[in-house]
Amino acid sequence: MDSMREIILDDPGWLIVVKALLVFVFCVVCTLMAIWFERRIVARMQLRLGPNRVGKFGLLQSLADGVKLALKEDVIPAAADKLVFIIAPIISATTCFMAFAVIPMSGPVTMFGQETAFQLTDIPVGVLYILSVASVGVYGIVLAGWSSGSTYPLLGGLRSSAQVISYEIAMGLSLVAVFLYAGSMSTIDIVDAQDQFWYAIVLFPSFIIYAISMVGETNRAPFDLAEAEGELVGGFHTEYSSLKFALFFLAEYVNIVGVSALATTLFLGGYNAPPGLGFTESWLGGWFTFIWFFIKVTLFFFVFVWLRGTLPRLRYDQFMQFGWKVLIPANIAWIMVVAVLRYFTLNGASRTSILIFGGAVLVIFLIGSSLYERAKAKKIEIEQSSVDAPAPFPVPELPMKISTFTVPRAERERE
């Protein structure tokens, strides 16, 4: 939308600073509320009460936790690289805020007497900018694990780097179909291209793959293998305390809000109202579009909480196998299908040709699924037969019960 882009690019410098401050406050407040929301929802799922003592309904519990972390002793291990140890949480906490610079949170509104939009700027490759900033944020986790001078944080950092790289590939590939349909990488153009149908419906496989990838990208359950308590104590931030640990905590939740905001922008029409409710966009001087944006982000965050409260943690080999052998191949196949369909649409192909191509793709998918299931069943059968097969050499049976006896006292005395 050229008019909205021109409005944003014509903002005076002081207004950009004000909007940047508002974005920062929005992310911090969302983090405080998200922690409370998650604890309350998980408590309901587990038939508990959750926080209910600090403030009405426990609303100030997150603020109390922040004050507690700030007052704790700040400990740096003797074996740690102190400079890198201090810089690592700063990298993670700053990069997660930078992604919001190109995310449109509202339509045209009036702010301090100036016509603008709740978006800092717009660039032609806005989505690539977000992906690049998210990639830099991984360095904070890797450096935190390496600089701690401890084994478990190092393993957690290595796990996180491999995990994020694997699932960033799947996430990036899931966005290719969006670029093909929108014809742009600008977030404003992508939102404007969804004026009739949301891409969550038109590009449903891409939406599902992105939704799975963003959980792996943010190290959240059931993909929180970089912080697995049963294996790595606390993962990459085991040696951190006080405000440094709070920065990692803040970065995790701001990242969740960030990937949810990106999913809203790319697949749910951004700040636009759902179909049939477009008349609400003019309410409150246009600020009601921000309310729609916030509702969609909250729904995505609820999915994060729902997954954490219901699914067990995967094994690391299962997790990596799912990323490389399922998500990435499925992504590549789907991109090929979308590219051909887009080519047919842009070149005016008949509906019959498109239906024939779609039917052929469906038949190939069903045949491939059938062959995969047969191969899987055969593999299980071979494994079962190998377990039940007799040993190649005789193995003596072990006694099921070992008889015990006591030496009489007279014999012990003679000895």
C-alpha positions in Angstrom: 0.0 0.0 0.0 1.9 3.0 -1.3 0.0 5.5 0.7 0.7 3.8 4.1 4.4 3.4 3.1 4.6 7.1 2.3 3.0 8.0 5.6 5.6 5.9 7.5 8.6 7.2 5.6 7.5 10.8 6.1 7.5 10.5 9.9 9.6 13.1 11.7 12.6 11.9 13.8 11.0 12.6 17.1 7.9 10.5 16.2 10.1 7.6 15.2 11.8 7.7 18.6 8.4 7.9 20.3 7.1 4.9 18.4 10.3 2.9 19.1 9.8 3.6 22.8 6.2 2.5 22.5 7.3 -0.7 20.8 9.7 -1.4 23.6 7.1 -0.8 26.3 4.6 -3.0 24.4 7.1 -5.9 24.3 8.0 -5.6 28.0 4.4 -5.4 29.1 3.5 -8.3 26.8 6.3 -10.3 28.5 5.0 -9.6 32.0 1.5 -10.5 31.0 2.6 -13.5 29.0 4.4 -15.0 32.0 1.3 -14.6 34.2 -1.0 -15.8 31.4 1.1 -19.0 30.8 1.3 -19.9 34.5 -2.5 -19.4 34.9 -3.4 -21.4 31.8 -1.0 -24.3 32.6 -2.4 -24.3 36.2 -5.9 -24.6 34.8 -4.8 -27.5 32.6 -3.3 -29.2 35.6 -6.2 -28.4 38.0 -4.2 -25.9 40.0 -4.8 -22.3 40.9 -1.6 -20.6 39.7 -0.3 -17.3 40.9 -3.1 -15.6 43.0 -1.4 -13.8 45.8 0.6 -10.8 44.4 -2.0 -8.3 43.2 -5.6 -9.0 42.0 -5.7 -12.5 40.5 -1.9 -12.6 40.8 -1.4 -10.0 38.1 1.7 -8.5 39.7 3.4 -11.9 40.1 5.6 -11.3 37.0 6.7 -7.9 38.3 7.5 -9.4 41.7 9.6 -12.1 39.9 11.5 -9.4 38.0 12.3 -7.5 41.3 13.4 -10.8 42.9 15.8 -11.5 40.0 17.2 -7.9 40.2 17.9 -8.3 43.9 19.7 -11.6 43.6 23.5 -11.9 43.8 25.2 -11.6 40.4 27.7 -14.5 40.2 30.2 -15.0 37.4 32.0 -18.4 37.5 35.8 -18.3 37.9 36.3 -20.3 34.7 34.1 -18.0 32.6 35.2 -15.6 29.9 33.9 -12.6 31.7 33.5 -10.2 28.7 31.7 -12.7 26.5 29.7 -13.9 29.5 28.3 -10.4 30.0 27.8 -9.6 26.3 25.9 -12.8 25.5 22.6 -12.0 27.3 22.8 -8.4 25.9 23.0 -9.8 22.3 19.9 -12.0 22.9 17.9 -9.3 24.5 18.6 -6.6 21.9 18.2 -8.5 18.7 14.7 -9.8 19.7 13.4 -6.2 19.9 14.9 -5.2 16.5 12.6 -7.5 14.6 9.6 -5.3 15.5 10.9 -2.4 13.4 9.3 -3.6 10.2 6.1 -5.3 11.6 2.9 -3.3 10.9 0.8 -3.3 14.1 -1.9 -1.0 13.0 -3.4 0.8 10.0 -3.2 4.6 9.5 -3.8 6.4 12.8 -3.2 9.7 14.3 -0.5 9.9 16.9 0.4 13.2 18.7 -1.3 15.2 15.9 0.6 13.4 13.1 -0.8 10.9 10.7 1.2 7.7 10.9 1.0 4.0 11.5 2.2 1.9 14.4 5.3 0.7 12.5 8.8 2.1 12.6 9.8 1.7 9.0 9.3 -0.4 5.9 11.9 -1.9 3.6 11.5 -3.9 0.4 13.1 -7.0 2.1 11.4 -6.6 5.5 10.9 -10.4 6.1 14.5 -11.2 5.3 15.5 -8.5 7.8 13.5 -10.2 10.5 15.1 -13.6 9.6 18.6 -12.1 9.7 18.1 -10.5 13.1 16.7 -13.7 14.5 19.8 -15.5 13.2 22.1 -13.0 15.0 20.2 -13.7 18.2 21.4 -17.3 18.2 24.9 -16.0 18.8 23.8 -14.9 22.3 22.8 -18.4 23.2 25.9 -20.0 21.7 28.3 -17.5 23.4 26.5 -17.9 26.7 27.1 -21.7 26.6 30.7 -21.4 25.5 31.7 -18.6 27.9 30.3 -20.2 31.0 33.3 -22.6 31.3 31.0 -25.5 32.1 30.0 -28.6 30.3 26.3 -28.5 30.5 25.9 -24.9 29.3 28.3 -25.7 26.4 26.2 -28.7 25.4 23.0 -26.5 25.6 24.6 -23.9 23.4 25.6 -26.4 20.8 22.2 -28.0 20.9 20.5 -24.6 20.5 22.7 -23.6 17.5 22.0 -26.9 15.7 18.3 -26.6 16.5 17.9 -23.1 15.4 19.8 -23.6 12.2 17.7 -26.6 11.3 14.4 -25.0 12.0 15.3 -21.6 10.5 15.8 -23.4 7.2 12.3 -24.9 7.5 10.9 -21.5 8.5 12.6 -19.7 5.7 11.3 -22.2 3.1 7.8 -21.9 4.5 7.8 -18.2 3.6 8.8 -18.7 0.0 5.2 -19.5 -1.0 4.1 -16.3 0.7 6.6 -14.3 -1.4 5.4 -16.0 -4.6 1.8 -15.1 -3.9 2.3 -11.6 -2.5 5.0 -10.7 -5.1 7.0 -8.9 -2.5 9.0 -9.3 0.7 7.7 -6.1 2.3 5.5 -6.6 5.3 3.1 -3.9 4.2 2.7 -5.4 0.8 2.1 -8.9 2.2 -0.6 -7.6 4.6 -2.2 -5.7 1.7 -2.2 -8.8 -0.5 -4.4 -10.6 2.0 -7.4 -8.3 1.5 -9.6 -11.1 0.2 -8.1 -14.4 1.6 -5.7 -15.0 4.4 -2.6 -17.0 3.5 -3.3 -19.3 6.4 -6.1 -20.7 4.3 -4.7 -20.3 0.8 -1.2 -21.6 1.8 -2.3 -23.9 4.6 0.8 -26.3 4.4 3.1 -23.3 4.6 1.2 -22.0 7.7 1.4 -25.4 9.5 5.2 -25.7 8.7 5.8 -22.2 9.9 3.8 -22.8 13.1 5.9 -25.9 13.9 9.2 -24.2 13.0 8.5 -21.1 15.2 8.2 -23.4 18.2 11.6 -25.0 17.5 13.0 -21.6 16.7 12.2 -20.2 20.1 13.4 -23.3 22.1 9.9 -23.9 23.6 8.4 -27.1 24.7 8.2 -29.7 23.3 11.3 -28.5 21.5 13.1 -27.0 24.5 16.0 -29.4 24.3 18.6 -26.6 24.8 17.3 -26.2 28.3 16.4 -29.9 29.1 16.4 -30.0 32.9 16.7 -33.8 33.1 19.8 -33.8 30.8 21.5 -30.4 31.0 20.4 -28.9 34.4 19.4 -25.6 32.9 21.0 -25.6 29.5 23.0 -22.7 28.2 22.0 -20.3 31.0 22.8 -22.7 33.9 25.6 -20.4 35.3 23.6 -17.2 34.9 21.8 -15.4 37.7 20.3 -12.0 38.6 19.7 -9.5 35.8 21.7 -11.6 33.2 19.3 -14.5 33.6 16.4 -12.0 33.5 17.7 -10.8 30.1 17.5 -14.4 28.7 14.1 -14.8 30.2 13.0 -11.5 28.6 14.5 -12.5 25.2 12.7 -15.8 25.2 9.2 -14.2 25.6 9.9 -11.3 23.3 11.0 -13.8 20.7 7.7 -15.7 21.2 5.8 -12.4 20.7 8.0 -11.6 17.7 7.4 -14.9 15.8 3.7 -14.7 16.7 3.6 -11.1 15.3 5.4 -12.3 12.1 2.9 -15.2 11.7 0.0 -12.8 12.1 1.5 -10.5 9.5 2.3 -13.2 6.9 -0.7 -15.6 7.4 -3.6 -13.9 9.3 -3.9 -10.6 7.4 -1.8 -8.6 9.9 -3.7 -5.8 11.6 -6.8 -6.2 9.3 -10.1 -7.4 10.8 -11.4 -10.9 9.9 -13.6 -11.1 6.8 -17.0 -9.5 7.4 -15.7 -7.3 10.2 -13.9 -4.7 8.1 -16.2 -1.9 9.4 -14.5 -2.2 12.8 -11.1 -1.0 11.4 -12.3 2.7 11.6 -13.2 2.5 15.2 -11.2 4.5 17.8 -9.7 6.5 15.0 -8.1 3.5 13.4 -6.6 2.1 16.6 -9.0 -0.8 16.6 -6.7 -2.4 14.0 -4.1 -2.6 16.7 -6.6 -4.5 18.9 -7.2 -7.0 16.1 -3.4 -7.4 15.7 -3.0 -8.0 19.5 -5.8 -10.6 19.6 -4.2 -12.6 16.8 -0.8 -12.5 18.5 -2.5 -13.6 21.8 -4.1 -16.6 20.0 -0.6 -17.7 18.8 0.8 -17.4 22.3 -2.0 -19.5 23.6 -1.0 -22.2 21.2 2.6 -22.0 22.7 1.1 -22.5 26.2 -1.2 -25.3 25.0 1.7 -27.2 23.5 3.8 -26.8 26.7 0.9 -28.1 28.9 0.1 -31.1 26.8 3.1 -32.5 24.9 6.1 -34.3 26.3 9.6 -33.3 25.3 11.1 -35.0 22.3 14.3 -36.9 22.2 17.1 -34.9 20.5 17.5 -37.4 17.6 13.7 -37.4 17.0 13.7 -33.6 17.0 16.5 -33.3 14.4 15.1 -36.1 12.3 11.7 -34.4 12.2 13.3 -31.1 11.0 15.6 -32.5 8.3 13.6 -35.5 7.1 10.1 -34.2 7.3 9.7 -30.5 7.4 12.4 -29.5 4.9 11.5 -32.1 2.2 7.8 -31.3 2.6 8.6 -27.6 2.3 10.6 -28.1 -0.9 7.8 -30.3 -2.5 5.1 -27.7 -1.5 7.2 -24.8 -3.0 7.4 -26.7 -6.3 3.6 -27.2 -6.3 2.9 -23.5 -5.4 5.3 -22.3 -8.1 3.6 -24.3 -10.8 0.1 -23.2 -9.6 1.2 -19.6 -9.5 2.6 -19.9 -13.0 -0.7 -21.3 -14.3 -2.6 -18.5 -12.6 -0.5 -15.7 -13.9 -0.5 -17.0 -17.4 -4.2 -17.5 -17.6 -4.4 -21.2 -17.6 -7.8 -22.8 -17.6 -9.4 -24.1 -14.5 -9.4 -27.6 -15.9 -5.6 -27.6 -16.3 -5.2 -26.4 -12.7 -7.6 -29.1 -11.4 -5.8 -31.8 -13.4 -2.5 -30.7 -11.9 -3.9 -30.6 -8.4 -5.4 -34.1 -8.9 -2.0 -35.4 -10.1 -0.3 -33.9 -7.1 -2.9 -35.5 -4.7 -2.4 -38.9 -6.4 1.4 -38.7 -6.1 1.0 -37.7 -2.4 -1.3 -40.7 -1.7 1.0 -43.1 -3.5 4.1 -41.8 -1.7 2.3 -42.0 1.7 1.3 -45.6 1.0 4.8 -46.6 0.0 6.2 -44.9 3.1 3.8 -46.7 5.4 4.7 -50.0 3.8 8.4 -49.4 4.2 7.9 -48.3 7.8 5.8 -51.5 8.6 8.4 -53.7 6.9 11.2 -52.0 8.9 9.3 -52.6 12.1 8.7 -56.2 11.1 12.4 -56.8 10.4 13.4 -55.3 13.8 10.9 -57.5 15.6 12.1 -60.6 13.8 15.7 -59.7 14.7 14.8 -59.4 18.4 12.9 -62.7 18.4 15.5 -64.6 16.5 17.6 -67.2 18.4 21.1 -66.3 19.4 23.9 -67.6 17.0 25.6 -69.3 19.9 24.3 -71.1 23.0 23.7 -68.9 25.9 23.3 -70.6 29.3 20.2 -69.6 31.2 20.7 -67.5 34.3 19.1 -68.8 37.5 16.0 -66.8 38.4 16.7 -67.0 42.1 20.0 -67.3 43.9 19.8 -69.5 47.0 21.4 -68.0 50.0 22.5 -69.9 53.1 24.2 -69.0 56.4 27.3 -70.7 57.8 26.6 -72.3 61.2 28.2 -70.5 64.1 30.3 -73.5 65.1 32.0 -73.7 61.7 32.6 -69.9 61.7 34.3 -70.2 65.1 36.5 -73.2 63.9 37.6 -71.0 60.9 
